């Protein structure tokens, strides 16, 4: 007897889903019966994954730090799937090992925009939809850097500490 699909009838948005952990999450969700919005700035890779996964997946280009982009993802997901049950905040940018005082401001700003602000932007756009639909689940992908900081990754570690604290507060 085949195993029941635990996510049948559910719809998910997975950010940073064109590769790595995000692609793995999207694949697993589809295997479990979910419909998935594969959200990534790399639309070509997102489209390739969506084509691989079939009718249960769609690709959407998005800068996760942009409220307008995230609202467009929300609206497209609702238009195609009719609901949003799961949000996976997976998109993140790394930091090259650099002494804290040598990190350029534009690198710092991008770390904050993608690793921190994106959680706020997505939650603000998606939580009201989940509440109206009777609930949902938000999964924020952190890092060991948030609990066991590594040398010369000060600002990346700090952003992942934010993810952990925000997740606890959101719960």
Chimera marker file (.cmm) of the C-alpha trace (Angstrom):
<marker_set name="trace">
<marker id="1" x="0.000" y="0.000" z="0.000" r="1" g="1" b="0" radius="0.5"/>
<marker id="2" x="1.367" y="3.422" z="-0.964" r="1" g="1" b="0" radius="0.5"/>
<marker id="3" x="2.192" y="5.868" z="1.788" r="1" g="1" b="0" radius="0.5"/>
<marker id="4" x="-0.351" y="8.658" z="2.199" r="1" g="1" b="0" radius="0.5"/>
<marker id="5" x="0.694" y="12.023" z="0.857" r="1" g="1" b="0" radius="0.5"/>
<marker id="6" x="0.810" y="14.191" z="3.964" r="1" g="1" b="0" radius="0.5"/>
<marker id="7" x="0.577" y="17.471" z="2.063" r="1" g="1" b="0" radius="0.5"/>
<marker id="8" x="-2.190" y="16.584" z="-0.406" r="1" g="1" b="0" radius="0.5"/>
<marker id="9" x="-4.365" y="19.625" z="-1.014" r="1" g="1" b="0" radius="0.5"/>
<marker id="10" x="-1.835" y="22.024" z="0.520" r="1" g="1" b="0" radius="0.5"/>
<marker id="11" x="-0.069" y="24.856" z="-1.282" r="1" g="1" b="0" radius="0.5"/>
<marker id="12" x="3.390" y="26.125" z="-0.407" r="1" g="1" b="0" radius="0.5"/>
<marker id="13" x="5.678" y="28.991" z="-1.253" r="1" g="1" b="0" radius="0.5"/>
<marker id="14" x="9.369" y="28.107" z="-1.011" r="1" g="1" b="0" radius="0.5"/>
<marker id="15" x="11.872" y="30.941" z="-1.420" r="1" g="1" b="0" radius="0.5"/>
<marker id="16" x="15.351" y="30.279" z="-2.716" r="1" g="1" b="0" radius="0.5"/>
<marker id="17" x="13.862" y="27.143" z="-4.245" r="1" g="1" b="0" radius="0.5"/>
<marker id="18" x="15.736" y="26.959" z="-7.553" r="1" g="1" b="0" radius="0.5"/>
<marker id="19" x="18.704" y="25.112" z="-6.036" r="1" g="1" b="0" radius="0.5"/>
<marker id="20" x="20.162" y="23.612" z="-2.882" r="1" g="1" b="0" radius="0.5"/>
<marker id="21" x="18.012" y="23.119" z="0.213" r="1" g="1" b="0" radius="0.5"/>
<marker id="22" x="15.116" y="25.008" z="-1.356" r="1" g="1" b="0" radius="0.5"/>
<marker id="23" x="15.001" y="22.722" z="-4.392" r="1" g="1" b="0" radius="0.5"/>
<marker id="24" x="15.098" y="19.707" z="-2.100" r="1" g="1" b="0" radius="0.5"/>
<marker id="25" x="12.235" y="21.092" z="-0.040" r="1" g="1" b="0" radius="0.5"/>
<marker id="26" x="10.183" y="21.835" z="-3.167" r="1" g="1" b="0" radius="0.5"/>
<marker id="27" x="10.775" y="18.329" z="-4.523" r="1" g="1" b="0" radius="0.5"/>
<marker id="28" x="9.772" y="16.711" z="-1.251" r="1" g="1" b="0" radius="0.5"/>
<marker id="29" x="6.656" y="18.842" z="-0.914" r="1" g="1" b="0" radius="0.5"/>
<marker id="30" x="5.510" y="17.827" z="-4.399" r="1" g="1" b="0" radius="0.5"/>
<marker id="31" x="6.230" y="14.163" z="-3.575" r="1" g="1" b="0" radius="0.5"/>
<marker id="32" x="4.038" y="14.633" z="-0.500" r="1" g="1" b="0" radius="0.5"/>
<marker id="33" x="1.179" y="15.993" z="-2.608" r="1" g="1" b="0" radius="0.5"/>
<marker id="34" x="1.612" y="19.757" z="-2.263" r="1" g="1" b="0" radius="0.5"/>
<marker id="35" x="1.441" y="22.365" z="-4.980" r="1" g="1" b="0" radius="0.5"/>
<marker id="36" x="4.541" y="24.531" z="-4.797" r="1" g="1" b="0" radius="0.5"/>
<marker id="37" x="5.527" y="28.019" z="-5.889" r="1" g="1" b="0" radius="0.5"/>
<marker id="38" x="9.252" y="27.811" z="-6.622" r="1" g="1" b="0" radius="0.5"/>
<marker id="39" x="10.391" y="31.325" z="-5.811" r="1" g="1" b="0" radius="0.5"/>
<marker id="40" x="13.883" y="32.499" z="-6.727" r="1" g="1" b="0" radius="0.5"/>
<marker id="41" x="15.753" y="35.394" z="-8.280" r="1" g="1" b="0" radius="0.5"/>
<marker id="42" x="17.185" y="32.873" z="-10.760" r="1" g="1" b="0" radius="0.5"/>
<marker id="43" x="14.052" y="32.389" z="-12.851" r="1" g="1" b="0" radius="0.5"/>
<marker id="44" x="15.706" y="30.116" z="-15.431" r="1" g="1" b="0" radius="0.5"/>
<marker id="45" x="16.657" y="27.575" z="-12.745" r="1" g="1" b="0" radius="0.5"/>
<marker id="46" x="13.258" y="27.946" z="-11.061" r="1" g="1" b="0" radius="0.5"/>
<marker id="47" x="11.508" y="27.286" z="-14.381" r="1" g="1" b="0" radius="0.5"/>
<marker id="48" x="13.687" y="24.219" z="-15.015" r="1" g="1" b="0" radius="0.5"/>
<marker id="49" x="12.761" y="22.781" z="-11.621" r="1" g="1" b="0" radius="0.5"/>
<marker id="50" x="9.080" y="23.590" z="-12.110" r="1" g="1" b="0" radius="0.5"/>
<marker id="51" x="9.151" y="21.813" z="-15.482" r="1" g="1" b="0" radius="0.5"/>
<marker id="52" x="10.777" y="18.795" z="-13.820" r="1" g="1" b="0" radius="0.5"/>
<marker id="53" x="8.134" y="18.723" z="-11.074" r="1" g="1" b="0" radius="0.5"/>
<marker id="54" x="5.165" y="19.134" z="-13.420" r="1" g="1" b="0" radius="0.5"/>
<marker id="55" x="1.732" y="20.658" z="-12.950" r="1" g="1" b="0" radius="0.5"/>
<marker id="56" x="2.076" y="20.813" z="-9.162" r="1" g="1" b="0" radius="0.5"/>
<marker id="57" x="4.802" y="23.445" z="-9.416" r="1" g="1" b="0" radius="0.5"/>
<marker id="58" x="5.211" y="26.924" z="-10.814" r="1" g="1" b="0" radius="0.5"/>
<marker id="59" x="8.232" y="29.212" z="-11.003" r="1" g="1" b="0" radius="0.5"/>
<marker id="60" x="8.139" y="32.829" z="-9.881" r="1" g="1" b="0" radius="0.5"/>
<marker id="61" x="10.933" y="35.401" z="-10.022" r="1" g="1" b="0" radius="0.5"/>
<marker id="62" x="11.293" y="37.405" z="-6.840" r="1" g="1" b="0" radius="0.5"/>
<marker id="63" x="13.588" y="39.657" z="-4.854" r="1" g="1" b="0" radius="0.5"/>
<marker id="64" x="12.529" y="38.421" z="-1.415" r="1" g="1" b="0" radius="0.5"/>
<marker id="65" x="13.453" y="41.735" z="0.183" r="1" g="1" b="0" radius="0.5"/>
<marker id="66" x="10.947" y="43.604" z="-2.004" r="1" g="1" b="0" radius="0.5"/>
<marker id="67" x="7.427" y="43.885" z="-0.604" r="1" g="1" b="0" radius="0.5"/>
<marker id="68" x="6.071" y="44.440" z="-4.117" r="1" g="1" b="0" radius="0.5"/>
<marker id="69" x="7.756" y="41.273" z="-5.444" r="1" g="1" b="0" radius="0.5"/>
<marker id="70" x="6.560" y="39.180" z="-2.495" r="1" g="1" b="0" radius="0.5"/>
<marker id="71" x="3.013" y="40.502" z="-2.836" r="1" g="1" b="0" radius="0.5"/>
<marker id="72" x="3.120" y="39.515" z="-6.534" r="1" g="1" b="0" radius="0.5"/>
<marker id="73" x="4.249" y="36.000" z="-5.497" r="1" g="1" b="0" radius="0.5"/>
<marker id="74" x="1.391" y="35.834" z="-2.990" r="1" g="1" b="0" radius="0.5"/>
<marker id="75" x="-1.148" y="36.945" z="-5.581" r="1" g="1" b="0" radius="0.5"/>
<marker id="76" x="0.152" y="34.569" z="-8.286" r="1" g="1" b="0" radius="0.5"/>
<marker id="77" x="0.140" y="31.652" z="-5.842" r="1" g="1" b="0" radius="0.5"/>
<marker id="78" x="-3.430" y="32.393" z="-4.788" r="1" g="1" b="0" radius="0.5"/>
<marker id="79" x="-4.513" y="32.781" z="-8.416" r="1" g="1" b="0" radius="0.5"/>
<marker id="80" x="-3.011" y="29.423" z="-9.404" r="1" g="1" b="0" radius="0.5"/>
<marker id="81" x="-3.501" y="27.305" z="-6.261" r="1" g="1" b="0" radius="0.5"/>
<marker id="82" x="-6.348" y="29.096" z="-4.453" r="1" g="1" b="0" radius="0.5"/>
<marker id="83" x="-4.664" y="29.050" z="-1.051" r="1" g="1" b="0" radius="0.5"/>
<marker id="84" x="-1.357" y="29.303" z="0.809" r="1" g="1" b="0" radius="0.5"/>
<marker id="85" x="-0.802" y="26.816" z="3.614" r="1" g="1" b="0" radius="0.5"/>
<marker id="86" x="2.975" y="26.779" z="3.953" r="1" g="1" b="0" radius="0.5"/>
<marker id="87" x="5.673" y="29.424" z="3.644" r="1" g="1" b="0" radius="0.5"/>
<marker id="88" x="9.305" y="28.343" z="3.665" r="1" g="1" b="0" radius="0.5"/>
<marker id="89" x="11.677" y="31.279" z="4.086" r="1" g="1" b="0" radius="0.5"/>
<marker id="90" x="14.769" y="29.588" z="2.699" r="1" g="1" b="0" radius="0.5"/>
<marker id="91" x="16.374" y="32.286" z="0.525" r="1" g="1" b="0" radius="0.5"/>
<marker id="92" x="19.630" y="33.557" z="1.974" r="1" g="1" b="0" radius="0.5"/>
<marker id="93" x="22.928" y="35.054" z="0.956" r="1" g="1" b="0" radius="0.5"/>
<marker id="94" x="26.303" y="34.050" z="2.401" r="1" g="1" b="0" radius="0.5"/>
<marker id="95" x="29.171" y="36.197" z="3.558" r="1" g="1" b="0" radius="0.5"/>
<marker id="96" x="32.735" y="35.581" z="2.493" r="1" g="1" b="0" radius="0.5"/>
<marker id="97" x="34.999" y="35.192" z="5.533" r="1" g="1" b="0" radius="0.5"/>
<marker id="98" x="36.032" y="38.771" z="6.257" r="1" g="1" b="0" radius="0.5"/>
<marker id="99" x="37.020" y="40.628" z="9.429" r="1" g="1" b="0" radius="0.5"/>
<marker id="100" x="33.952" y="42.502" z="10.677" r="1" g="1" b="0" radius="0.5"/>
<marker id="101" x="35.400" y="45.946" z="10.123" r="1" g="1" b="0" radius="0.5"/>
<marker id="102" x="36.289" y="45.144" z="6.500" r="1" g="1" b="0" radius="0.5"/>
<marker id="103" x="32.835" y="44.074" z="5.330" r="1" g="1" b="0" radius="0.5"/>
<marker id="104" x="31.627" y="46.598" z="2.769" r="1" g="1" b="0" radius="0.5"/>
<marker id="105" x="28.354" y="48.378" z="3.485" r="1" g="1" b="0" radius="0.5"/>
<marker id="106" x="26.667" y="47.037" z="0.342" r="1" g="1" b="0" radius="0.5"/>
<marker id="107" x="27.497" y="43.459" z="1.442" r="1" g="1" b="0" radius="0.5"/>
<marker id="108" x="26.080" y="44.178" z="4.904" r="1" g="1" b="0" radius="0.5"/>
<marker id="109" x="22.939" y="45.741" z="3.398" r="1" g="1" b="0" radius="0.5"/>
<marker id="110" x="22.350" y="42.685" z="1.169" r="1" g="1" b="0" radius="0.5"/>
<marker id="111" x="22.813" y="40.309" z="4.138" r="1" g="1" b="0" radius="0.5"/>
<marker id="112" x="20.180" y="42.249" z="6.070" r="1" g="1" b="0" radius="0.5"/>
<marker id="113" x="17.820" y="42.528" z="3.106" r="1" g="1" b="0" radius="0.5"/>
<marker id="114" x="17.786" y="38.838" z="2.168" r="1" g="1" b="0" radius="0.5"/>
<marker id="115" x="18.512" y="37.101" z="5.473" r="1" g="1" b="0" radius="0.5"/>
<marker id="116" x="16.489" y="39.374" z="7.766" r="1" g="1" b="0" radius="0.5"/>
<marker id="117" x="14.092" y="41.764" z="6.033" r="1" g="1" b="0" radius="0.5"/>
<marker id="118" x="12.736" y="39.024" z="3.758" r="1" g="1" b="0" radius="0.5"/>
<marker id="119" x="11.212" y="37.194" z="6.744" r="1" g="1" b="0" radius="0.5"/>
<marker id="120" x="9.368" y="40.362" z="7.744" r="1" g="1" b="0" radius="0.5"/>
<marker id="121" x="8.220" y="41.104" z="4.186" r="1" g="1" b="0" radius="0.5"/>
<marker id="122" x="6.975" y="37.551" z="3.554" r="1" g="1" b="0" radius="0.5"/>
<marker id="123" x="5.249" y="37.235" z="6.921" r="1" g="1" b="0" radius="0.5"/>
<marker id="124" x="3.511" y="40.560" z="6.485" r="1" g="1" b="0" radius="0.5"/>
<marker id="125" x="2.219" y="39.513" z="3.059" r="1" g="1" b="0" radius="0.5"/>
<marker id="126" x="1.358" y="35.865" z="3.776" r="1" g="1" b="0" radius="0.5"/>
<marker id="127" x="0.159" y="35.656" z="7.408" r="1" g="1" b="0" radius="0.5"/>
<marker id="128" x="-3.143" y="37.466" z="6.716" r="1" g="1" b="0" radius="0.5"/>
<marker id="129" x="-3.856" y="34.968" z="3.908" r="1" g="1" b="0" radius="0.5"/>
<marker id="130" x="-3.085" y="32.046" z="6.208" r="1" g="1" b="0" radius="0.5"/>
<marker id="131" x="-5.259" y="33.465" z="8.987" r="1" g="1" b="0" radius="0.5"/>
<marker id="132" x="-8.153" y="33.981" z="6.577" r="1" g="1" b="0" radius="0.5"/>
<marker id="133" x="-7.743" y="30.386" z="5.411" r="1" g="1" b="0" radius="0.5"/>
<marker id="134" x="-7.807" y="28.943" z="8.913" r="1" g="1" b="0" radius="0.5"/>
<marker id="135" x="-4.070" y="28.703" z="9.607" r="1" g="1" b="0" radius="0.5"/>
<marker id="136" x="-0.807" y="27.631" z="8.112" r="1" g="1" b="0" radius="0.5"/>
<marker id="137" x="2.821" y="26.908" z="8.792" r="1" g="1" b="0" radius="0.5"/>
<marker id="138" x="5.913" y="29.065" z="8.380" r="1" g="1" b="0" radius="0.5"/>
<marker id="139" x="9.326" y="27.434" z="8.250" r="1" g="1" b="0" radius="0.5"/>
<marker id="140" x="12.327" y="29.744" z="8.560" r="1" g="1" b="0" radius="0.5"/>
<marker id="141" x="15.642" y="28.187" z="7.562" r="1" g="1" b="0" radius="0.5"/>
<marker id="142" x="18.426" y="29.174" z="9.939" r="1" g="1" b="0" radius="0.5"/>
<marker id="143" x="22.032" y="28.110" z="10.333" r="1" g="1" b="0" radius="0.5"/>
<marker id="144" x="24.365" y="26.825" z="12.978" r="1" g="1" b="0" radius="0.5"/>
<marker id="145" x="26.028" y="30.219" z="12.550" r="1" g="1" b="0" radius="0.5"/>
<marker id="146" x="23.131" y="31.647" z="14.547" r="1" g="1" b="0" radius="0.5"/>
<marker id="147" x="23.970" y="29.564" z="17.633" r="1" g="1" b="0" radius="0.5"/>
<marker id="148" x="27.646" y="28.791" z="17.145" r="1" g="1" b="0" radius="0.5"/>
<marker id="149" x="29.129" y="31.774" z="15.301" r="1" g="1" b="0" radius="0.5"/>
<marker id="150" x="32.117" y="31.124" z="13.069" r="1" g="1" b="0" radius="0.5"/>
<marker id="151" x="35.101" y="33.480" z="12.860" r="1" g="1" b="0" radius="0.5"/>
<marker id="152" x="35.068" y="36.236" z="10.248" r="1" g="1" b="0" radius="0.5"/>
<marker id="153" x="31.373" y="35.755" z="9.488" r="1" g="1" b="0" radius="0.5"/>
<marker id="154" x="30.116" y="38.231" z="12.084" r="1" g="1" b="0" radius="0.5"/>
<marker id="155" x="27.320" y="39.814" z="10.091" r="1" g="1" b="0" radius="0.5"/>
<marker id="156" x="26.111" y="36.555" z="8.493" r="1" g="1" b="0" radius="0.5"/>
<marker id="157" x="26.064" y="34.902" z="11.932" r="1" g="1" b="0" radius="0.5"/>
<marker id="158" x="24.069" y="37.849" z="13.289" r="1" g="1" b="0" radius="0.5"/>
<marker id="159" x="21.455" y="37.525" z="10.530" r="1" g="1" b="0" radius="0.5"/>
<marker id="160" x="21.018" y="33.839" z="11.324" r="1" g="1" b="0" radius="0.5"/>
<marker id="161" x="20.688" y="34.662" z="15.020" r="1" g="1" b="0" radius="0.5"/>
<marker id="162" x="17.853" y="36.961" z="13.982" r="1" g="1" b="0" radius="0.5"/>
<marker id="163" x="16.187" y="34.083" z="12.102" r="1" g="1" b="0" radius="0.5"/>
<marker id="164" x="16.276" y="31.897" z="15.215" r="1" g="1" b="0" radius="0.5"/>
<marker id="165" x="14.933" y="34.607" z="17.514" r="1" g="1" b="0" radius="0.5"/>
<marker id="166" x="12.261" y="35.736" z="15.047" r="1" g="1" b="0" radius="0.5"/>
<marker id="167" x="11.104" y="32.134" z="14.622" r="1" g="1" b="0" radius="0.5"/>
<marker id="168" x="10.699" y="31.677" z="18.361" r="1" g="1" b="0" radius="0.5"/>
<marker id="169" x="8.842" y="34.977" z="18.652" r="1" g="1" b="0" radius="0.5"/>
<marker id="170" x="6.592" y="34.125" z="15.695" r="1" g="1" b="0" radius="0.5"/>
<marker id="171" x="5.662" y="30.792" z="17.258" r="1" g="1" b="0" radius="0.5"/>
<link id1="1" id2="2" r="1" g="1" b="0" radius="0.2"/>
<link id1="2" id2="3" r="1" g="1" b="0" radius="0.2"/>
<link id1="3" id2="4" r="1" g="1" b="0" radius="0.2"/>
<link id1="4" id2="5" r="1" g="1" b="0" radius="0.2"/>
<link id1="5" id2="6" r="1" g="1" b="0" radius="0.2"/>
<link id1="6" id2="7" r="1" g="1" b="0" radius="0.2"/>
<link id1="7" id2="8" r="1" g="1" b="0" radius="0.2"/>
<link id1="8" id2="9" r="1" g="1" b="0" radius="0.2"/>
<link id1="9" id2="10" r="1" g="1" b="0" radius="0.2"/>
<link id1="10" id2="11" r="1" g="1" b="0" radius="0.2"/>
<link id1="11" id2="12" r="1" g="1" b="0" radius="0.2"/>
<link id1="12" id2="13" r="1" g="1" b="0" radius="0.2"/>
<link id1="13" id2="14" r="1" g="1" b="0" radius="0.2"/>
<link id1="14" id2="15" r="1" g="1" b="0" radius="0.2"/>
<link id1="15" id2="16" r="1" g="1" b="0" radius="0.2"/>
<link id1="16" id2="17" r="1" g="1" b="0" radius="0.2"/>
<link id1="17" id2="18" r="1" g="1" b="0" radius="0.2"/>
<link id1="18" id2="19" r="1" g="1" b="0" radius="0.2"/>
<link id1="19" id2="20" r="1" g="1" b="0" radius="0.2"/>
<link id1="20" id2="21" r="1" g="1" b="0" radius="0.2"/>
<link id1="21" id2="22" r="1" g="1" b="0" radius="0.2"/>
<link id1="22" id2="23" r="1" g="1" b="0" radius="0.2"/>
<link id1="23" id2="24" r="1" g="1" b="0" radius="0.2"/>
<link id1="24" id2="25" r="1" g="1" b="0" radius="0.2"/>
<link id1="25" id2="26" r="1" g="1" b="0" radius="0.2"/>
<link id1="26" id2="27" r="1" g="1" b="0" radius="0.2"/>
<link id1="27" id2="28" r="1" g="1" b="0" radius="0.2"/>
<link id1="28" id2="29" r="1" g="1" b="0" radius="0.2"/>
<link id1="29" id2="30" r="1" g="1" b="0" radius="0.2"/>
<link id1="30" id2="31" r="1" g="1" b="0" radius="0.2"/>
<link id1="31" id2="32" r="1" g="1" b="0" radius="0.2"/>
<link id1="32" id2="33" r="1" g="1" b="0" radius="0.2"/>
<link id1="33" id2="34" r="1" g="1" b="0" radius="0.2"/>
<link id1="34" id2="35" r="1" g="1" b="0" radius="0.2"/>
<link id1="35" id2="36" r="1" g="1" b="0" radius="0.2"/>
<link id1="36" id2="37" r="1" g="1" b="0" radius="0.2"/>
<link id1="37" id2="38" r="1" g="1" b="0" radius="0.2"/>
<link id1="38" id2="39" r="1" g="1" b="0" radius="0.2"/>
<link id1="39" id2="40" r="1" g="1" b="0" radius="0.2"/>
<link id1="40" id2="41" r="1" g="1" b="0" radius="0.2"/>
<link id1="41" id2="42" r="1" g="1" b="0" radius="0.2"/>
<link id1="42" id2="43" r="1" g="1" b="0" radius="0.2"/>
<link id1="43" id2="44" r="1" g="1" b="0" radius="0.2"/>
<link id1="44" id2="45" r="1" g="1" b="0" radius="0.2"/>
<link id1="45" id2="46" r="1" g="1" b="0" radius="0.2"/>
<link id1="46" id2="47" r="1" g="1" b="0" radius="0.2"/>
<link id1="47" id2="48" r="1" g="1" b="0" radius="0.2"/>
<link id1="48" id2="49" r="1" g="1" b="0" radius="0.2"/>
<link id1="49" id2="50" r="1" g="1" b="0" radius="0.2"/>
<link id1="50" id2="51" r="1" g="1" b="0" radius="0.2"/>
<link id1="51" id2="52" r="1" g="1" b="0" radius="0.2"/>
<link id1="52" id2="53" r="1" g="1" b="0" radius="0.2"/>
<link id1="53" id2="54" r="1" g="1" b="0" radius="0.2"/>
<link id1="54" id2="55" r="1" g="1" b="0" radius="0.2"/>
<link id1="55" id2="56" r="1" g="1" b="0" radius="0.2"/>
<link id1="56" id2="57" r="1" g="1" b="0" radius="0.2"/>
<link id1="57" id2="58" r="1" g="1" b="0" radius="0.2"/>
<link id1="58" id2="59" r="1" g="1" b="0" radius="0.2"/>
<link id1="59" id2="60" r="1" g="1" b="0" radius="0.2"/>
<link id1="60" id2="61" r="1" g="1" b="0" radius="0.2"/>
<link id1="61" id2="62" r="1" g="1" b="0" radius="0.2"/>
<link id1="62" id2="63" r="1" g="1" b="0" radius="0.2"/>
<link id1="63" id2="64" r="1" g="1" b="0" radius="0.2"/>
<link id1="64" id2="65" r="1" g="1" b="0" radius="0.2"/>
<link id1="65" id2="66" r="1" g="1" b="0" radius="0.2"/>
<link id1="66" id2="67" r="1" g="1" b="0" radius="0.2"/>
<link id1="67" id2="68" r="1" g="1" b="0" radius="0.2"/>
<link id1="68" id2="69" r="1" g="1" b="0" radius="0.2"/>
<link id1="69" id2="70" r="1" g="1" b="0" radius="0.2"/>
<link id1="70" id2="71" r="1" g="1" b="0" radius="0.2"/>
<link id1="71" id2="72" r="1" g="1" b="0" radius="0.2"/>
<link id1="72" id2="73" r="1" g="1" b="0" radius="0.2"/>
<link id1="73" id2="74" r="1" g="1" b="0" radius="0.2"/>
<link id1="74" id2="75" r="1" g="1" b="0" radius="0.2"/>
<link id1="75" id2="76" r="1" g="1" b="0" radius="0.2"/>
<link id1="76" id2="77" r="1" g="1" b="0" radius="0.2"/>
<link id1="77" id2="78" r="1" g="1" b="0" radius="0.2"/>
<link id1="78" id2="79" r="1" g="1" b="0" radius="0.2"/>
<link id1="79" id2="80" r="1" g="1" b="0" radius="0.2"/>
<link id1="80" id2="81" r="1" g="1" b="0" radius="0.2"/>
<link id1="81" id2="82" r="1" g="1" b="0" radius="0.2"/>
<link id1="82" id2="83" r="1" g="1" b="0" radius="0.2"/>
<link id1="83" id2="84" r="1" g="1" b="0" radius="0.2"/>
<link id1="84" id2="85" r="1" g="1" b="0" radius="0.2"/>
<link id1="85" id2="86" r="1" g="1" b="0" radius="0.2"/>
<link id1="86" id2="87" r="1" g="1" b="0" radius="0.2"/>
<link id1="87" id2="88" r="1" g="1" b="0" radius="0.2"/>
<link id1="88" id2="89" r="1" g="1" b="0" radius="0.2"/>
<link id1="89" id2="90" r="1" g="1" b="0" radius="0.2"/>
<link id1="90" id2="91" r="1" g="1" b="0" radius="0.2"/>
<link id1="91" id2="92" r="1" g="1" b="0" radius="0.2"/>
<link id1="92" id2="93" r="1" g="1" b="0" radius="0.2"/>
<link id1="93" id2="94" r="1" g="1" b="0" radius="0.2"/>
<link id1="94" id2="95" r="1" g="1" b="0" radius="0.2"/>
<link id1="95" id2="96" r="1" g="1" b="0" radius="0.2"/>
<link id1="96" id2="97" r="1" g="1" b="0" radius="0.2"/>
<link id1="97" id2="98" r="1" g="1" b="0" radius="0.2"/>
<link id1="98" id2="99" r="1" g="1" b="0" radius="0.2"/>
<link id1="99" id2="100" r="1" g="1" b="0" radius="0.2"/>
<link id1="100" id2="101" r="1" g="1" b="0" radius="0.2"/>
<link id1="101" id2="102" r="1" g="1" b="0" radius="0.2"/>
<link id1="102" id2="103" r="1" g="1" b="0" radius="0.2"/>
<link id1="103" id2="104" r="1" g="1" b="0" radius="0.2"/>
<link id1="104" id2="105" r="1" g="1" b="0" radius="0.2"/>
<link id1="105" id2="106" r="1" g="1" b="0" radius="0.2"/>
<link id1="106" id2="107" r="1" g="1" b="0" radius="0.2"/>
<link id1="107" id2="108" r="1" g="1" b="0" radius="0.2"/>
<link id1="108" id2="109" r="1" g="1" b="0" radius="0.2"/>
<link id1="109" id2="110" r="1" g="1" b="0" radius="0.2"/>
<link id1="110" id2="111" r="1" g="1" b="0" radius="0.2"/>
<link id1="111" id2="112" r="1" g="1" b="0" radius="0.2"/>
<link id1="112" id2="113" r="1" g="1" b="0" radius="0.2"/>
<link id1="113" id2="114" r="1" g="1" b="0" radius="0.2"/>
<link id1="114" id2="115" r="1" g="1" b="0" radius="0.2"/>
<link id1="115" id2="116" r="1" g="1" b="0" radius="0.2"/>
<link id1="116" id2="117" r="1" g="1" b="0" radius="0.2"/>
<link id1="117" id2="118" r="1" g="1" b="0" radius="0.2"/>
<link id1="118" id2="119" r="1" g="1" b="0" radius="0.2"/>
<link id1="119" id2="120" r="1" g="1" b="0" radius="0.2"/>
<link id1="120" id2="121" r="1" g="1" b="0" radius="0.2"/>
<link id1="121" id2="122" r="1" g="1" b="0" radius="0.2"/>
<link id1="122" id2="123" r="1" g="1" b="0" radius="0.2"/>
<link id1="123" id2="124" r="1" g="1" b="0" radius="0.2"/>
<link id1="124" id2="125" r="1" g="1" b="0" radius="0.2"/>
<link id1="125" id2="126" r="1" g="1" b="0" radius="0.2"/>
<link id1="126" id2="127" r="1" g="1" b="0" radius="0.2"/>
<link id1="127" id2="128" r="1" g="1" b="0" radius="0.2"/>
<link id1="128" id2="129" r="1" g="1" b="0" radius="0.2"/>
<link id1="129" id2="130" r="1" g="1" b="0" radius="0.2"/>
<link id1="130" id2="131" r="1" g="1" b="0" radius="0.2"/>
<link id1="131" id2="132" r="1" g="1" b="0" radius="0.2"/>
<link id1="132" id2="133" r="1" g="1" b="0" radius="0.2"/>
<link id1="133" id2="134" r="1" g="1" b="0" radius="0.2"/>
<link id1="134" id2="135" r="1" g="1" b="0" radius="0.2"/>
<link id1="135" id2="136" r="1" g="1" b="0" radius="0.2"/>
<link id1="136" id2="137" r="1" g="1" b="0" radius="0.2"/>
<link id1="137" id2="138" r="1" g="1" b="0" radius="0.2"/>
<link id1="138" id2="139" r="1" g="1" b="0" radius="0.2"/>
<link id1="139" id2="140" r="1" g="1" b="0" radius="0.2"/>
<link id1="140" id2="141" r="1" g="1" b="0" radius="0.2"/>
<link id1="141" id2="142" r="1" g="1" b="0" radius="0.2"/>
<link id1="142" id2="143" r="1" g="1" b="0" radius="0.2"/>
<link id1="143" id2="144" r="1" g="1" b="0" radius="0.2"/>
<link id1="144" id2="145" r="1" g="1" b="0" radius="0.2"/>
<link id1="145" id2="146" r="1" g="1" b="0" radius="0.2"/>
<link id1="146" id2="147" r="1" g="1" b="0" radius="0.2"/>
<link id1="147" id2="148" r="1" g="1" b="0" radius="0.2"/>
<link id1="148" id2="149" r="1" g="1" b="0" radius="0.2"/>
<link id1="149" id2="150" r="1" g="1" b="0" radius="0.2"/>
<link id1="150" id2="151" r="1" g="1" b="0" radius="0.2"/>
<link id1="151" id2="152" r="1" g="1" b="0" radius="0.2"/>
<link id1="152" id2="153" r="1" g="1" b="0" radius="0.2"/>
<link id1="153" id2="154" r="1" g="1" b="0" radius="0.2"/>
<link id1="154" id2="155" r="1" g="1" b="0" radius="0.2"/>
<link id1="155" id2="156" r="1" g="1" b="0" radius="0.2"/>
<link id1="156" id2="157" r="1" g="1" b="0" radius="0.2"/>
<link id1="157" id2="158" r="1" g="1" b="0" radius="0.2"/>
<link id1="158" id2="159" r="1" g="1" b="0" radius="0.2"/>
<link id1="159" id2="160" r="1" g="1" b="0" radius="0.2"/>
<link id1="160" id2="161" r="1" g="1" b="0" radius="0.2"/>
<link id1="161" id2="162" r="1" g="1" b="0" radius="0.2"/>
<link id1="162" id2="163" r="1" g="1" b="0" radius="0.2"/>
<link id1="163" id2="164" r="1" g="1" b="0" radius="0.2"/>
<link id1="164" id2="165" r="1" g="1" b="0" radius="0.2"/>
<link id1="165" id2="166" r="1" g="1" b="0" radius="0.2"/>
<link id1="166" id2="167" r="1" g="1" b="0" radius="0.2"/>
<link id1="167" id2="168" r="1" g="1" b="0" radius="0.2"/>
<link id1="168" id2="169" r="1" g="1" b="0" radius="0.2"/>
<link id1="169" id2="170" r="1" g="1" b="0" radius="0.2"/>
<link id1="170" id2="171" r="1" g="1" b="0" radius="0.2"/>
</marker_set>
